[in-house]
Amino acid sequence: MIFGGGNRDALPVESPGQPLTLTVEEVQALQKRLADVRHNINNHLALIVAASELLARKPDAAIRVTAALKDPPDRIADELRQFQSDFEKALRLVAE
């Protein structure tokens, strides 16, 4: 299971201990990164939905469709892990 079972992939979070100020550019970079992550995850989910719809209509395509469904969950998890890392670094929650 990719998203369940606790937070085993989480990076250690340390409080910066001081107030944190981000520049406008840093906030914009985080917003852009978040938009990219949302876009990429939506694309992966669209593939999963399309594959399930194809399976419902053409069960004989199961072998081909099943092969296409193997990668999107891992790619979604990778996108989220990388954004988590970028986010925590930007907020100085972890050492770079």
For each residue, the residues with C-beta under 8 A, 3 or more apart:
1: 4 5
2: 73 74 76 77
3: 77
4: 1
5: 1 8
6:
7: 10
8: 5
9: 77 81
10: 7 13 84
11: 84 85 88 93 94
12: 94
13: 10 88 93 94
14: 93 94 95
15: 93
16: 20 91 92 93
17:
18:
19:
20: 16 91 92
21:
22: 26 27 30 90 91
23: 26 27
24: 27 28
25: 28 29
26: 22 23 29 30 90
27: 22 23 24 30 31
28: 24 25 31 32
29: 25 26 32 33 90
30: 22 26 27 33 34 86 87 90
31: 27 28 34 35
32: 28 29 35 36
33: 29 30 36 37 83 86 87
34: 30 31 37 38 83
35: 31 32 38 39
36: 32 33 39 40
37: 33 34 40 41 79 80 82 83
38: 34 35 41 42
39: 35 36 42 43
40: 36 37 43 44 75 79
41: 37 38 44 45 76 79 80
42: 38 39 45 46
43: 39 40 46 47
44: 40 41 47 48 72 73 75 76 79
45: 41 42 48 49 72 76
46: 42 43 49 50
47: 43 44 50 51 68 69 72
48: 44 45 51 52 69 72 73
49: 45 46 52 53
50: 46 47 53 54
51: 47 48 54 55 65 68 69
52: 48 49 55 56
53: 49 50 56 57
54: 50 51 57 58 61 65
55: 51 52 58 59 61 62 65
56: 52 53 59
57: 53 54
58: 54 55 61
59: 55 56 62
60:
61: 54 55 58 64 65
62: 55 59 65 66
63: 66 67
64: 61 67 68
65: 51 54 55 61 62 68 69
66: 62 63 69 70
67: 63 64 70
68: 47 51 64 65 71
69: 47 48 51 65 66 72
70: 66 67 73 74
71: 68 74 75
72: 44 45 47 48 69 75 76
73: 2 44 48 70 76 77
74: 2 70 71 77 78
75: 40 44 71 72 78 79
76: 2 41 44 45 72 73 79 80
77: 2 3 9 73 74 80 81
78: 74 75 81 82
79: 37 40 41 44 75 76 82 83
80: 37 41 76 77 83 84
81: 9 77 78 84 85
82: 37 78 79 85 86
83: 33 34 37 79 80 86 87
84: 10 11 80 81 87 88
85: 11 81 82 88 89 94
86: 30 33 82 83 89 90
87: 30 33 83 84 90 91
88: 11 13 84 85 91 93 94
89: 85 86 92 93 94 96
90: 22 26 29 30 86 87
91: 16 20 22 87 88
92: 16 20 89
93: 11 13 14 15 16 88 89
94: 11 12 13 14 85 88 89
95: 14
96: 89
